[in-house]
Amino acid sequence: MENFEKVEKLREKTGVSYEDAKKVLEENNYDMLEAIIALERQGKVAEPKTGKYTAGASQDMENVKKFELAQSQYEDDCKKNNFKEGFKKIGDFIKTLFHKSLEINFCINKNGQSIANVPLLVLVLLLLGFFWITLPLIVIGLFFGITYSFTGVDKVVVDVNDVCNKASQTAENIKNEFKKDEEQN
C-alpha cells in the first residue's frame, strides 16, 4: 500500500483531517497501528472501549452475520448432499447385489447330472425364510450323493465351488466311514 493510500485509509477509519493523518503517519514511519495509537494519545480519536479499534463496527458486524449465515447454509447444503449421496450409494450397492444374485445360479446335481438350477436370490430367500428346513435338507442331500455348485461370471463362484466340493467330499468320507464300521461289525 502506498503512502497516499495509507493516509486515506487512516482518515477513513479515524475521521481525522488529511493533514493530521499525513503528519502522524510520517512521524510513525507510515505504520498504521502506531499512527492510530498516537492519534488516540493526542485525543483526536476516542480510545476503543473493548481494547481494539472498532471504527465501522456496525458494518463489520453486519458482514460477519452475513458470512455466518452463508456459511451455515453452505454446511446445511453439504450435509443434505452427503445424506443424499449416502442413500444413492446404498441404493446402487443393493441394485448391484440384486443383479449379481440373479446372474449367479445355485446348481443341485446328482451323479453329474443337473437336477435343478435356481438363482442365488432364491437360495438366499429360502435360507432367510426357512433356515431350519433349507439348511438341514442341503446337508442331508450331501449324504445321498447330491452335490452343489454355483455357476456365474464371478471369481467368487470358483472359490465357493471349492468349498462345495470339499463339503461333498467330507460327506462322502463320513459315509464311507459308516460303511466300514458296519462291515466290521
Secondary structure as the mmCIF struct_conf table of DSSP 4:
data_model
#
loop_
_struct_conf.conf_type_id
_struct_conf.id
_struct_conf.beg_label_comp_id
_struct_conf.beg_label_asym_id
_struct_conf.beg_label_seq_id
_struct_conf.end_label_comp_id
_struct_conf.end_label_asym_id
_struct_conf.end_label_seq_id
HELX_RH_AL_P HELX_RH_AL_P1 ASN A 3 THR A 14
HELX_RH_AL_P HELX_RH_AL_P2 TYR A 18 GLU A 27
TURN_TY1_P TURN_TY1_P1 ASN A 28 TYR A 30
HELX_RH_AL_P HELX_RH_AL_P3 MET A 32 GLN A 42
TURN_TY1_P TURN_TY1_P2 GLY A 43 GLY A 43
BEND BEND1 LYS A 44 VAL A 45
HELX_LH_PP_P HELX_LH_PP_P1 ALA A 46 PRO A 48
BEND BEND2 LYS A 49 LYS A 52
TURN_TY1_P TURN_TY1_P3 ALA A 55 GLY A 56
HELX_RH_AL_P HELX_RH_AL_P4 ALA A 57 GLU A 103
BEND BEND3 ILE A 104 ILE A 104
STRN STRN1 ASN A 105 LYS A 110
TURN_TY1_P TURN_TY1_P4 ASN A 111 GLY A 112
STRN STRN2 GLN A 113 PRO A 119
HELX_RH_AL_P HELX_RH_AL_P5 LEU A 120 GLY A 129
BEND BEND4 PHE A 130 PHE A 130
HELX_RH_AL_P HELX_RH_AL_P6 PHE A 131 PHE A 143
TURN_TY1_P TURN_TY1_P5 PHE A 144 GLY A 145
STRN STRN3 ILE A 146 THR A 151
BEND BEND5 GLY A 152 ASP A 154
HELX_RH_AL_P HELX_RH_AL_P7 LYS A 155 GLN A 184
#
